[in-house]
Amino acid sequence: MRSVVVIGGGIVGLAVAAELASRGDRVTVLEKEKRWGAHQTGHNSNVVHAGLYYKPGSLKARMSVAGNASMVAFAREHGVPVDVCGKLVVATSEDELPRLHALASRAEANGVPAKLISAAEALDYEPEVACVAALRVESTGIISYAGVCDALVRLLDGHDLRLQSPALAIRTVGSHVEVATPQGVVRGDVLVNCAGLQSDRIALLAGLQPSARIVPFRGEYYELRRTELVRGLIYPVPDPTLPFLGVHLTRMLDGSVHCGPNAVLALRREGYRWRDVSLRDVVDVARFPGTWKLARKFARTGVDEVLRSLSRRRFAESLARLVPAVEESDLVRAESGVRAQAMLPDGSLVDDFLIESAPRQVHVLNAPSPAATSALEIARHIASLT
């Protein structure tokens, strides 16, 4: 029986651990926080993505489409709340129609059930939406990813699950990998790094020179007071020239409506507020050449995102493009999230999941959205690599 050490207790790390345990491995999971899924998993929009945005044939496309089905099935099997409610991607002007049609073609290439509908048909789904046409995506859902983590932890009963156990040092000794923690040294035959926002640092700690570095982007959200304005999920047509999707509206399982996120550079890897600042993290970002190349390329977009972060009025105006009835007074500040975005030295953002290996080691170095949707598929893929 092999022993495997998994670093990171978010949904990907727990899914990897559960998959390896189901194959007969003895698993130890090390999580530095006091609870499972404390960072990206616990601060995302809880959407089960359909897989329509991603380049056909990419890991994101294949794993998101498969993950949509496997995650919904897992939730239903284990009593985790889930609702496959579908969503609308809306073109709000004529000049967005070519991008909407291109998205429909990509959905078809990826095997995602989606159909183009008229503005009048869109009103049947969302009476308050403003658009000239829309793409209806039936397989998108909402879920409790915290509930998925709880279910995975239950499946790992009998294995060694350790909270408040950060990895302090890593070395390979003969046929084993050793991880030093505050509670002592943990040994395993294989190491799997699923540390999310800290994944590149864990890779460096293990002796790997990762091809990309993590640059944290904070996504800020509001909640909508007048929840009756939104029935399900309303998304904008993405602009392929911009790095992120844009603000959207998502009805949650409890009936609340989440609005956002925008995207601003976080001043701490786990910095959910402007006042959360880490000198080490700021210096790391400033020293990385890719940061400045990205900043030059998207200077105008970056300024717009910061201004929207600081102005509830601007945030409301962005949402009103989709739902004109939204007003500034409707918005209440909600929790933010931080996206662990891998960046290359040339300033380009890593577009696909990035997984790199070394002897007795596998490192998940880029797993932003749709990683939660794809967690069970990522886990199967990693299990095949160990």
N, C-alpha and C positions, 0 to 999 in steps of 0.2 A: 504493500500500500504506500503510495507516494504521500508526502506531506507538502502542502502548498501554503505559502504566506501571501495573503492579499492585503495590500496597503490601500486603505480608503473604504469607508463604510457608507458611501452614497449608493444610489440605486444600481449603478454599473458594478461597483465592487461587490455588493451583496448578490447581484445576479450571477456574477462570475463565480463567487464562492458556492452558491447553491448549485450551479451547473456542474462544477468540479466535484462537489460532494455527491451529486447524483451519479457520477461516473466512478465513485469508489475512492476518491481522494480524501485524505484527512486535511481539514482546512483550518487555518488560523486567520482571522480578520483583525487588522489593526486600524482603529479609527481614533484620531487625536481628540475629537470632540466628545461631549457628554452624551450625545444622542446620535442615532443613525440618520443619515440624510440631512445633515445640518446645514449644508451650503447650497450648491446648485439644485440638488433634488428638492430641498425644502423651501426654495424660493422661486420655483418656476411657475408657469401658468397652468400646469396640470392638464395640458392638451395632449391627446393621443393623435399625433400627426398622421396624415394620410400618405405623404411621400411624394407630393406633386412638384415640389420646388427644385429637386435635386437632379444633378446631371445623370441622365440614363446610364446605367451600368456602374455607377459609383457605389461605394459602400453605403453612403447615406441613403441613396435611392433604394437599393436592394434591402437594406436592413430596416428602413422605415416602413416600407410596404409590408414586408413580412412581420415586422414588429408590431404594426397596427393590429394585425390579426392575433398574434401570439399574446400581446399584452392584454387585449380585451378578453381573450379566452382565459388567461391566467386570472384576471380580476374576477371573472364570473365563477371560476372554479373555487377561488379562495375567499369569496365573499367580500371583495373589495368594491366599493362604489364606483360605477362606471356608467356613462351614458353616451351612446353613439348617436349624437344629435345632428351631425353634419355642420357644414359652414358655408358661408358665402364669401367669395373673393370678388370685390366689386371694382369696376372701372367707373370712375366719377367724371370722366371727360372723354371726348372722342379720341384724343391723342393717346389715351391709354388702351384703346381697343386692340391695336396690334400686339401689345404685351399680354393682354388677356388671352387672345387667341394662341399666342405662343405658349402660354402656360397651359392651356387646354391640350395642346399638342404634346407637351412634356408629360402631362398627367397620363395621356393615352400611352405614351412610350414607356412609362413606368408601371403601367397596369393599375392605375388609380381610377376608381369609378367617379367620373365627374362629367358634368354636362353644362354647356353654355345656355344661359337663359336670358330672356329680355328683362328690361327694367320693370315692366308690369308683373312678370312672373317673380322677380326678386321680392316685390312687395308682398307676395303671398307668404314668403318666409319671414321677412323683416319689414313690417309696415312703415317704419321710420327711416329706412335706408334711402340714400340718394345715389343713383347710379344711372348710367346709360346702358349697361349690360352687366352680367355677373356670371361667375362660374360656381355652380353648386357642387360641392364635394361631400358625398354622402358618408364616407367612412371616417371622417374626423370625429373625435369624441372628447369627452372630458372625464377625468379620473382622479382618484386620490393616490398620488405617488407615495405619499407617506404611508398610506394603507398597503401599497405594494411592498414597501420596505418592511413593514411589520410582518407581512406574510412570508417574505423571504427569510427574515430572522427566525420565524417559527420553523421553517423548513430546515434551518441550520441547527436545530436543537441537537445537542450532543457534540457539536464542534466548538472550537475555541474562539469565542467572540469577545474582543477586548475593546472597550471604550476608554477614552482618556489615555491612549497608548500611541503617542507619536513615534515615528521612526526617527531615531537620532543618528544612526550610522548604519551602513550596509557594507558587507564584504562577502566575497565568495571564498570559501575554505574547502578545498578538495571538491567533493561532489555535493556540497551543501551551500546554501546561502544563509548568512546570519544577519539578523536585524536587531540592533540594539534599541531598547525602549527603556523608559524610566523604571519599568518593573523587572527588567532583565533582558537577556538575549533570547530571541526566538529563532529556531533553526528550521529550514525547510529544504526540500529538494528543488523547489521552483519558487520564484518570486513573481507576483503579478502586481504591477503598479496601476492602481485606478484612483489616484489621488487628486484628480480634477484640477483645482486651482493651484495645487502644489506639485503637479505631476512632473514638470520639467526639473524641479529641484530634487525630487525623489530619484529621477533618472540620473542626475548628476551625482547624487549621493551614492548611487549604485555603480558608478564608474562609466556610465554611458554618456556620450556627447550627443544630446538630442538635436535633431535637425531643425527644430522649431522651439520657440520660447513662448511661455504664457504671458499674455498681456491682458489684464482684467478690464472688462467693460461693465459698468453698472447700468442695469436696466431699471428705470424708475416707473412706478405704477400709481394710478389713482383708482379709487372705486367710484362708481356712478351712483349718486343718490336715487335718481329716478330709474330704477331697474326695469321698469316697464318699457323703456325705450329700446331694449335689446332682448330678443328671444333666444338667440343662440350665439354664434361666432361670426363676426364681421371683420374681414381682413382687406387691406388695400392690395392693389396689383403691385407686386414688387418691382422696383427699379433695378435692373441687373447691373447698373453702373455704380450702385451704392452698396456698402458692405453689409447693411442690416435691413431688415424687412420693413420697418416703419410701425407706427402705433396702430393698434387694433383693439377690438372690443370682444370680450370673452365672458359669457355667462358661466358661472362656476356651479358646482354641484349643490351648494347651499342657496342658490338663487341670486347671489351677489354678482355684480358685473365688474370685471377687472378691465382697466383701460391702460394701454401701453404695450411694450415699454419704449421709452427713448433709449439712447445709448450714449453714455459719456465715459471717458476714461476714469477708472476708479483709482484713487490714490492709495489704496491698500488692496491686497489680493482678496481679502474678505471684508471689504469696505462698503457697507450698505448705506452710508450717509456721507455727505461732503466732509463732515468733520472727522471721519475715519481716515487717518493718515498714518502710513508706515514709511519712515525714512528709507529703510532698506528696499521696500517695494518701489518707491518713487525713483531711487537711484538706479535700480535694475532696469526699469522702463526707460529712464533717461539715457542710460549707457547703451541700450540695445539699438543698433543702427536702423532696424526696421521701423521703430517707432516714428522717427523723424521723416522717413520716406512716406509712411502712411499719412502722417500729419500734413505733409505738403500736398499730397494727392487729394485729400479730402478736407482741406482747410475750411472751405465754406460750409460743408456739411457738419463738421465738428463744431463750428461756431453756432450754427442753427440748433444743434442738439443741446449745447450748453445753455443757450438762451431759453429753450423750451424747458429745460430742467429747472431754471430759475423763475419761470413765469407760468403760473397756472392758466393764465389767459391764452398764451401761445399753445399750451397743451390742449386746451379746449378747442381752439381753432383747428388744430390738426384732426381732432376727433370729429368735429362738425363737418369736415369734408365727407365723412362717411355717414354720419347721422346728424343732420342739420339742427335738430332740436337740442343737442347737447350745448349747455351753457357753462360758463366758468363756475357758477355757483353750484353746479351739479357734481363737482369733483371734490373728493376727499382723499387726501394723501394716504397711500397704502405702503406696505413693505416693498422694498427694492430687492432685486436679485443681482448677482454678479456672474457674468459669463466668462468662463475660462477659455479665452480665444487664443489658439496657437498662431504665431506669426513667424514668417520666414525673415531672414536678414535683409531681403530686398524690399520689405515692407508689405508684401502680399499676405493676406489672411489665408490660413490653411482652410480650404473649402470642404474637404472630406474628413471623415474620421481618420486619425493618424495613429497607427500602432507600430511600434518598433521593437525589435527583439535583440537579445544578446544571449550568450550561453546561460541557460537556466533562468532567464528573465524575459518577461513580456511587459512592455510599457505602453499604456494607453495615453497618448500625448495630446490628442485633440478629440474631445467628445462633448461638444456643445449640443444644443438642440439639433436634431431630434434624438439625442442619446437616451433620454428617459423612455421615449416610445420604443426605441430599438434595443433596450437593455438586455432582453433575453436573447436577442439575435447576436449582439456583441459578445455576450457570454459564451454562446455556442462557438463563435468564431475563435475567441481566445482559447477556449478549451482545446480546439483543434490545433493550436499553435504550441501548446505546452508539451 
